[in-house]
Amino acid sequence: MKYSSQENKLIEKIKLAIPDVTPGVSARAYHLGRMVCDINVGHTYPYYDLSSLTKIIFTQQAIMEAFDGGMWTLNTKITDVLPDFKHDIYIKDLLTHTSGLEWWLPLYKDIQLELPWEEKRSWIYNQINNSVVKKTERSIYSDLGIIILGFILEKLYKKNILQIWLDLKERNYASTTFDFHIENKTDIPIERFAPTEDCVWRKKIMRGEVHDENTWSFGGISTHSGLFGSIEDVSAFGLNVRSQLQGIARYSVRQKTAQLFASRAIPTEVGDWTLGYMMPSAGSSSCGPHFSVRSIGHTGFTGTSCWYDPRNDLLVIILSNRVHYGRENKEFIKLRPQIHSWICESLKRTI
């Protein structure tokens, strides 16, 4: 592949930074909707475990469409949709991570792995329904809250989460290869997937099977993790969000709804969240210091991220498999904002 001089400089910076941090990095940037950077450094692959990017590619989009369709409002409580839910929580609290639900539970340790994924759903729901809720003055990132959103979606749409995903994909991502690997199986050759962690529990290097233990135990599908995809796929999602916000094409939600869900939803002293998207945290944002305070995005534990700055009309996607060097290796947390900064600084010289 032929790179521009600016891309070559960026590649050299990343190449020097990735040893012992991550096997490789794929990065793309779009300015004003036009691709201005497309690079691969180190060992990269066609497909990656997108991890928590699932939360915005699938779950946030599906619940936003349900809101746009009048299925719920910002005053809707979980019990209005799931009457047997035991806690007094608004649906919007799940999106802003202010529900008080625990951030995580090791559900994979007790679930009956031999059951089909559909039959595990009621057990998963009961475990979360009976878990502890503890409200705090700060938002606490919660996988459990996003998992509960899956049950809410099923009730609203009267379909299982797989069908909800397939319908959403047909509407918004028909040209992509986004996919859940149901029962942790795929027909795509395994060597096309970036390997993630050498898992002690599963006793193998995870490749083409979701890294997240809970999602794996659920049968490869959840609302908090599980999607696999390419840099092209995540780019299509990011450009879709851009189009929603700018109202420049017909999409499955109205522009005012997209803008509502991309606006700050809680005070800065509580946390940095819209209705489903992360926002930059002062001094420690994963998108670096050059992205505006209006920026929205999300990160994934495996080493993925997608950030869009509506003020500067800049979209940056980074995919890596940093957990291949072990989940305790935190150096990628430092590298990711640096990559965003290097991209921003190179663009200032060329656009």
Secondary structure, 3 states (H helix, E strand, C coil): CCCCHHHHHHHHHHHHHCCCCCCEEEEEEEECCEEEEEEEEECCCCEEECHHHHHHHHHHHHHHHHHHCCCCCCCCEHHHHCCCCCCCCEHHHHHCCCCCECCCCCHHHCCCCCCCHHHHHHHHHHHHHCCCECCCCCCCCCHHHHHHHHHHHHHHHCCCHHHHHHHHHHHHCCCCCCEECHHHCCCCCHHHECCCCEECCCCEECCCCCCCHHHHHHCCCCCCCCEEECHHHHHHHHHHHHHHHHCCCCCCCCHHHHHHHCCCCCCCCCCCECCCCECCCCCCCCCCCCCCCCCEEEEECCCEEEEEECCCCEEEEEEECHHHHCCCCCHHHHHHHHHHHHHHHHHHCCC
